[in-house]
C-alpha cells in the first residue's frame, strides 16, 4: 500500500460530506501555510475562526508537549488539573460560575439546549419547552443543533425532526416580542451571525432579547462559538453589548486548533444538570485543557488586544479599497477580526468564485453563505502578513476581472 496521499485519495476513502480544495496544506507557521508542492499561502481564514494564534505557536506547542508527557486521558470518572484550572479561569473571566467541557461548538450547543429544556421542565413544567432561534443562524451539525439553527438545508432529509423550535427574523424586536410566551424556555442567538453572513445583532435587539427573557422567565443563550476568544476585540462579544446571557457556548478558538468546547452558565442554572443527566467521554481532556489554558494566556494579553484593533482597521481599510477598485464586493461589516464583505448585486450567489480566485493567488479566505466573503484570521497576524494577503487578493480580483472581460 502506497503511503502517498493526494486530493484524489479523498474521493477514494472519505465519506463525501465535504468538498475540500484541490490543494492539501502540510505545514504552517504563524498566519502562513504551505501545500504539498511547497507553495505558501496567507491564512485569512484561521481554520474557520479556530487558529486564533496561527500555526505552530510556541506557547501552545510547549503546553501540549508538557502535558503529553504527563496525562492524556482519565475519563470523567475522575477530574484533572488542567480542566479545573481552565474552568476556574473561564469563570473568572466571564459572567459564568460553572463550566461543562466537551469537544466542539456543536456539542457545547447541544448541552446548552438540553440544559434549557430540562431547566424549563424542572422549574415550570413540561409545557415550557419552546426554543426560539433566528433565520440564517448556525449552531452545529448534530440533529438537535441543525434544527435549532435557522438554515433548513442542513436538516433536510433527516426527518422526523425535533419539535418545539421556532425561527424568527434576526434583529426584529417586534417579531420576538410577539413570539414570546410561557412555553418559551430559551432564546438562542449569535452576537454576530457567522455562517449567516457575518451579520451583527443590533444593540437594541440584544437588549430586547434580554428583557423579554426576563419577563417570560426564559434563558438567554449566546452562541459565542465563532465570536468568542478574542475575535471581536474582547474575549467574548457579549462584553461589548451591555447584555449578559444566562448561558454561553464557546469552542473554535478556545483550543487554538485543538478540539475543545465549553458551555458556561451560573451556579443556579447549572443545578439543572445533576449527576448523570449529561456527559462527554473526552470532555475536559487534559491535553485539550492544557492547550486552552495556554491560549487564554496569550489572547487575554494587552498586546493581542492592541493587535486585533490595529489589524482590524488595516483589513477593513484594505478590503474597502479593493471593493471600490474592483467592484466585486462592498465594504466589510463585523467587529475585530471577524469580518464579512458582502458581494455586489451582480455577484449574488458567487462568493465562492472569488474565494477560489484568491486561493489561486495564495490567499485563503472563507465564505459565509453564497453572498459574503468571510475573514477570520489569527489574532496575532502581523501587519506585513495582512498587507501581503491584501496584495494577493488584489491580484486575484484583477485576474478575475480579466477573465470576465475575455469571456
C-alpha positions as CSV (number, residue, x, y, z in Angstrom):
1,X,0.0,0.0,0.0
2,X,1.4,3.4,-1.0
3,X,2.0,5.9,1.7
4,X,1.5,8.8,-0.7
5,X,-1.8,10.7,-0.5
6,X,-3.3,13.3,-2.9
7,X,-6.5,15.1,-3.2
8,X,-7.8,12.1,-5.2
9,X,-7.3,10.0,-2.1
10,X,-10.2,11.9,-0.5
11,X,-12.5,10.7,-3.2
12,X,-11.4,7.2,-2.7
13,X,-11.6,6.8,1.1
14,X,-13.6,9.7,2.6
15,X,-17.4,10.0,3.1
16,X,-18.3,12.7,0.6
17,X,-19.7,15.2,3.2
18,X,-17.2,17.8,2.2
19,X,-15.8,19.3,-1.0
20,X,-12.2,20.3,0.1
21,X,-9.9,22.5,-2.1
22,X,-7.7,20.7,-4.5
23,X,-4.5,21.6,-2.6
24,X,-3.5,19.9,0.7
25,X,-1.8,22.0,3.4
26,X,1.1,20.2,5.1
27,X,2.8,22.8,7.3
28,X,2.0,26.1,8.9
29,X,3.8,28.9,10.7
30,X,2.1,32.0,12.0
31,X,-0.5,33.2,9.5
32,X,1.1,31.4,6.6
33,X,1.0,27.8,5.5
34,X,2.4,25.6,2.7
35,X,0.9,23.0,0.5
36,X,2.3,19.7,-0.8
37,X,4.1,21.5,-3.6
38,X,5.8,23.9,-1.2
39,X,3.7,26.9,-2.2
40,X,2.9,29.4,0.5
41,X,-0.5,30.9,1.4
42,X,-1.6,33.8,3.6
43,X,-4.2,32.5,6.0
44,X,-7.2,34.9,6.3
45,X,-9.5,32.0,7.3
46,X,-7.9,30.8,10.6
47,X,-9.4,27.3,10.2
48,X,-12.9,29.0,10.3
49,X,-12.1,31.2,13.2
50,X,-10.2,28.5,15.1
51,X,-6.5,29.2,14.8
52,X,-6.6,32.3,16.9
53,X,-2.8,32.2,17.3
54,X,-2.0,31.0,13.9
55,X,0.0,27.8,13.2
56,X,2.7,26.2,15.4
57,X,2.6,28.9,18.1
58,X,5.4,28.2,20.6
59,X,3.3,28.6,23.8
60,X,0.7,26.1,22.5
61,X,3.4,23.6,21.4
62,X,5.0,23.9,24.8
63,X,1.8,23.3,26.7
64,X,0.8,20.3,24.5
65,X,4.3,18.7,24.7
66,X,4.5,19.2,28.5
67,X,1.0,17.7,29.1
68,X,1.6,14.9,26.7
69,X,4.4,13.6,28.9
70,X,2.1,13.6,32.0
71,X,-1.5,12.6,31.4
72,X,-3.6,12.3,28.2
73,X,-6.9,10.9,29.3
74,X,-8.6,9.7,32.5
75,X,-12.4,10.0,31.6
76,X,-14.9,11.9,33.7
77,X,-14.9,9.2,36.4
78,X,-12.0,11.4,37.6
79,X,-11.3,15.1,37.2
80,X,-7.9,16.5,36.2
81,X,-5.8,19.6,37.0
82,X,-5.8,21.2,33.5
83,X,-9.6,21.0,33.4
84,X,-10.1,22.5,36.8
85,X,-7.6,25.3,36.0
86,X,-9.4,26.1,32.8
87,X,-12.8,26.1,34.4
88,X,-11.6,28.4,37.1
89,X,-10.1,30.8,34.6
90,X,-13.2,30.9,32.4
91,X,-15.4,31.6,35.3
92,X,-13.1,34.4,36.5
93,X,-13.0,35.9,33.0
94,X,-16.8,35.8,32.3
95,X,-20.2,36.2,33.9
96,X,-20.3,32.4,34.4
97,X,-19.8,30.4,37.6
98,X,-19.9,26.9,36.2
99,X,-18.4,25.2,33.1
100,X,-19.1,22.0,31.2
101,X,-16.4,20.8,28.8
102,X,-16.9,18.9,25.5
103,X,-15.1,18.7,22.2
104,X,-16.8,21.2,19.8
105,X,-19.2,24.0,19.3
106,X,-22.0,21.7,18.3
107,X,-21.5,19.7,21.5
108,X,-21.5,22.9,23.6
109,X,-24.7,24.0,22.0
110,X,-26.3,20.6,22.3
111,X,-25.5,20.8,26.1
112,X,-27.0,24.3,26.2
113,X,-30.2,23.3,24.5
114,X,-30.6,20.2,26.7
115,X,-30.0,22.4,29.7
116,X,-32.7,24.8,28.6
117,X,-35.3,22.1,28.0
118,X,-34.5,20.4,31.3
119,X,-34.5,23.8,33.1
120,X,-37.9,24.7,31.8
121,X,-39.4,21.3,32.6
122,X,-37.9,21.1,36.1
123,X,-38.8,24.6,37.2
124,X,-42.1,25.2,35.4
125,X,-43.4,22.0,33.9
126,X,-43.3,20.1,30.6
127,X,-45.2,22.8,28.7
128,X,-42.1,25.1,28.9
129,X,-40.0,23.6,26.1
130,X,-40.0,26.0,23.1
131,X,-36.7,27.2,21.9
132,X,-36.6,30.4,19.8
133,X,-33.8,30.8,17.3
134,X,-33.4,33.0,14.2
135,X,-33.3,32.7,10.4
136,X,-29.8,32.1,9.0
137,X,-28.4,31.1,12.4
138,X,-25.9,28.2,12.7
139,X,-25.4,26.2,15.9
140,X,-23.8,23.0,14.8
141,X,-24.4,19.7,12.9
142,X,-26.0,17.4,15.4
143,X,-29.7,16.7,14.7
144,X,-30.8,18.9,17.6
145,X,-28.4,21.8,16.7
146,X,-29.2,21.8,13.0
147,X,-32.9,22.1,13.9
148,X,-32.3,25.0,16.2
149,X,-30.1,26.6,13.5
150,X,-32.0,28.7,11.1
151,X,-30.9,27.1,7.8
152,X,-33.3,24.4,6.7
153,X,-30.9,22.9,4.1
154,X,-28.9,21.4,7.0
155,X,-31.9,19.5,8.3
156,X,-33.4,18.3,5.0
157,X,-33.5,14.5,4.7
158,X,-33.1,13.9,8.4
159,X,-36.8,14.0,9.3
160,X,-38.6,13.5,11.6
161,X,-37.0,16.4,13.3
162,X,-37.1,17.5,17.0
163,X,-40.1,19.7,17.6
164,X,-40.7,22.8,19.8
165,X,-38.3,25.1,17.9
166,X,-39.4,28.4,16.3
167,X,-37.4,30.6,13.9
168,X,-37.8,34.3,13.7
169,X,-36.2,37.2,11.6
170,X,-32.9,38.3,13.1
171,X,-32.8,41.8,14.6
172,X,-36.6,42.0,14.5
173,X,-37.7,43.1,18.0
174,X,-41.4,43.1,17.2
175,X,-41.3,39.5,15.9
176,X,-39.5,38.3,19.0
177,X,-41.9,40.2,21.3
178,X,-44.9,38.6,19.5
179,X,-43.4,35.1,19.8
180,X,-42.6,35.2,23.5
181,X,-45.0,33.3,25.8
182,X,-45.0,31.0,28.8
183,X,-43.9,28.0,26.7
184,X,-40.5,29.5,25.8
185,X,-37.7,28.0,27.7
186,X,-34.9,29.8,25.8
187,X,-33.9,32.3,23.2
188,X,-30.6,31.4,21.5
189,X,-28.6,33.9,19.3
190,X,-25.2,34.6,17.9
191,X,-23.9,38.1,18.7
192,X,-22.8,38.1,15.1
193,X,-24.3,35.5,12.8
194,X,-21.2,33.9,11.3
195,X,-22.4,31.3,8.8
196,X,-25.4,33.5,8.1
197,X,-23.3,36.3,6.5
198,X,-21.4,38.0,9.4
199,X,-24.4,39.9,10.5
200,X,-24.1,41.6,13.9
201,X,-27.0,41.8,16.3
202,X,-28.1,45.3,16.9
203,X,-27.7,46.6,20.5
204,X,-31.4,47.3,20.6
205,X,-32.2,43.7,19.6
206,X,-29.8,42.2,22.2
207,X,-31.2,44.4,24.9
208,X,-34.8,43.5,23.9
209,X,-34.0,39.8,23.9
210,X,-32.6,40.1,27.5
211,X,-35.6,42.0,28.7
212,X,-38.1,39.6,27.1
213,X,-36.4,36.6,28.5
214,X,-36.5,38.1,32.0
215,X,-40.2,39.0,31.5
216,X,-41.2,35.5,30.3
217,X,-38.8,33.5,32.6
218,X,-36.7,32.1,29.7
219,X,-33.0,31.6,29.4
220,X,-31.0,33.8,27.1
221,X,-28.3,31.7,25.4
222,X,-25.4,33.3,23.5
223,X,-23.7,31.1,20.9
224,X,-20.1,32.5,21.0
225,X,-18.5,29.6,19.3
226,X,-17.3,31.9,16.5
227,X,-17.4,35.3,18.0
228,X,-15.6,34.3,21.2
229,X,-12.0,34.0,22.2
230,X,-10.9,37.5,21.2
231,X,-12.2,37.6,17.6
232,X,-14.4,40.7,18.1
233,X,-11.9,42.7,20.1
234,X,-13.0,41.5,23.6
235,X,-12.7,38.0,25.0
236,X,-16.4,37.5,24.3
237,X,-18.7,39.6,22.2
238,X,-21.3,40.0,24.9
239,X,-18.9,42.3,26.8
240,X,-19.4,44.9,24.1
241,X,-23.2,44.7,24.0
242,X,-24.3,45.7,27.5
243,X,-26.1,42.4,27.8
244,X,-25.2,39.3,29.8
245,X,-26.6,35.9,28.8
246,X,-27.7,33.2,31.2
247,X,-25.8,30.5,29.2
248,X,-22.9,30.9,26.8
249,X,-21.2,28.4,24.5
250,X,-17.6,28.6,23.3
251,X,-15.3,26.4,21.2
252,X,-13.3,27.0,18.0
253,X,-10.6,29.4,19.1
254,X,-10.6,28.3,22.7
255,X,-8.2,25.5,21.8
256,X,-6.3,27.4,19.1
257,X,-6.8,24.4,16.8
258,X,-7.0,21.6,19.4
259,X,-10.6,20.4,19.7
260,X,-12.4,21.7,22.8
261,X,-15.8,23.3,23.6
262,X,-17.4,24.6,26.7
263,X,-20.9,25.6,28.0
264,X,-20.8,28.2,30.6
265,X,-23.6,29.3,33.0
266,X,-24.5,30.4,36.5
267,X,-24.5,28.1,39.6
268,X,-28.2,28.3,39.9
269,X,-29.0,27.3,36.4
270,X,-26.2,24.6,36.4
271,X,-28.1,22.8,39.2
272,X,-30.5,21.6,36.4
273,X,-27.9,19.2,35.1
274,X,-27.4,16.8,38.0
275,X,-25.2,13.8,38.1
276,X,-25.9,11.5,35.1
277,X,-28.0,13.9,33.1
278,X,-25.4,14.7,30.5
279,X,-21.8,13.8,29.7
280,X,-18.9,13.6,27.2
281,X,-16.2,10.9,27.1
282,X,-13.5,13.3,26.0
283,X,-14.9,16.5,27.5
284,X,-12.3,18.1,29.8
285,X,-9.5,16.1,28.2
286,X,-6.2,17.1,29.9
287,X,-4.4,17.7,26.6
288,X,-7.1,20.0,25.3
289,X,-7.5,21.9,28.6
290,X,-3.7,22.4,28.9
291,X,-3.6,23.9,25.4
292,X,-6.7,26.1,26.1
293,X,-5.1,27.4,29.2
294,X,-2.1,28.5,27.1
295,X,-4.4,30.0,24.5
296,X,-6.1,32.1,27.3
297,X,-2.6,33.3,28.5
298,X,-1.9,34.7,25.1
299,X,-5.3,36.1,23.9
300,X,-6.0,38.0,27.1
301,X,-2.8,40.0,26.9
302,X,-2.9,43.7,26.1
303,X,-0.6,43.1,23.1
304,X,-3.1,40.8,21.4
305,X,-6.0,43.3,22.0
306,X,-4.0,46.1,20.5
307,X,-3.1,44.0,17.5
308,X,-6.7,42.9,16.9
309,X,-7.7,46.6,16.8
310,X,-4.9,47.7,14.5
311,X,-5.1,44.7,12.1
312,X,-8.9,45.0,12.0
313,X,-8.6,48.6,10.8
314,X,-5.9,47.7,8.3
315,X,-8.0,44.8,6.9
316,X,-11.2,46.9,6.8
317,X,-9.5,49.7,5.0
318,X,-7.7,47.4,2.6
319,X,-10.9,45.5,1.7
320,X,-12.9,48.7,1.3
321,X,-10.3,49.9,-1.1
322,X,-10.3,46.7,-3.1
323,X,-14.0,46.7,-3.2
324,X,-14.1,50.2,-4.7
325,X,-11.4,49.5,-7.2
326,X,-12.6,46.1,-8.5
327,X,-16.3,46.3,-7.8
328,X,-16.9,42.7,-6.7
329,X,-17.8,43.3,-3.1
330,X,-18.8,46.1,-0.7
331,X,-17.0,47.4,2.5
332,X,-16.9,44.8,5.2
333,X,-19.1,44.5,8.3
334,X,-18.4,42.9,11.6
335,X,-16.1,43.5,14.5
336,X,-12.4,43.0,15.2
337,X,-11.0,40.2,13.1
338,X,-14.4,38.6,12.3
339,X,-15.4,40.5,9.1
340,X,-17.7,39.8,6.2
341,X,-17.6,41.6,2.8
342,X,-21.0,41.2,1.0
343,X,-20.7,40.8,-2.7
344,X,-22.4,43.3,-5.0
345,X,-25.7,42.6,-6.7
346,X,-24.3,41.2,-9.9
347,X,-22.3,38.6,-7.9
348,X,-25.0,37.3,-5.6
349,X,-24.6,33.6,-5.1
350,X,-21.0,33.6,-6.4
351,X,-18.9,34.4,-3.4
352,X,-17.1,31.0,-3.8
353,X,-15.8,32.1,-7.2
354,X,-14.0,35.0,-5.5
355,X,-12.7,32.7,-2.8
356,X,-11.4,30.3,-5.5
357,X,-9.7,33.1,-7.3
358,X,-8.0,34.3,-4.1
359,X,-6.7,30.7,-3.4
360,X,-5.0,30.6,-6.9
361,X,-3.1,33.8,-5.9
362,X,-2.1,32.4,-2.5
363,X,-4.7,33.9,-0.1
364,X,-7.0,31.6,1.8
365,X,-10.3,33.2,2.9
366,X,-13.8,31.9,3.5
367,X,-17.4,32.5,2.5
368,X,-20.4,33.0,4.9
369,X,-23.2,31.8,2.7
370,X,-23.3,32.4,-1.0
371,X,-23.2,36.2,-0.8
372,X,-20.5,37.1,1.7
373,X,-16.7,36.8,1.9
374,X,-15.6,36.0,5.4
375,X,-12.3,36.9,7.1
376,X,-11.3,35.4,10.4
377,X,-7.5,35.5,10.6
378,X,-5.4,34.8,13.7
379,X,-5.4,37.5,16.4
380,X,-1.7,37.8,16.2
381,X,-1.5,38.2,12.4
382,X,1.2,40.7,11.6
383,X,0.9,44.0,9.6
384,X,3.1,42.5,6.9
385,X,1.0,39.4,6.6
386,X,-2.2,41.4,6.2
387,X,-0.5,43.6,3.6
388,X,0.7,40.5,1.7
389,X,-2.7,38.9,1.8
390,X,-4.4,42.0,0.5
391,X,-1.8,42.3,-2.3
392,X,-2.5,38.7,-3.3
393,X,-6.2,39.3,-3.2
394,X,-5.8,42.4,-5.3
395,X,-4.0,40.3,-8.0
396,X,-6.8,37.7,-7.7
397,X,-9.5,40.2,-8.3
398,X,-7.7,41.7,-11.2
399,X,-7.2,38.3,-12.8
400,X,-10.9,37.5,-12.2
401,X,-11.9,40.8,-14.0
402,X,-9.6,40.0,-16.9
403,X,-11.1,36.5,-17.3
404,X,-14.6,38.0,-17.2
405,X,-13.7,40.6,-19.8
406,X,-12.3,37.9,-22.1
407,X,-15.4,35.7,-21.8
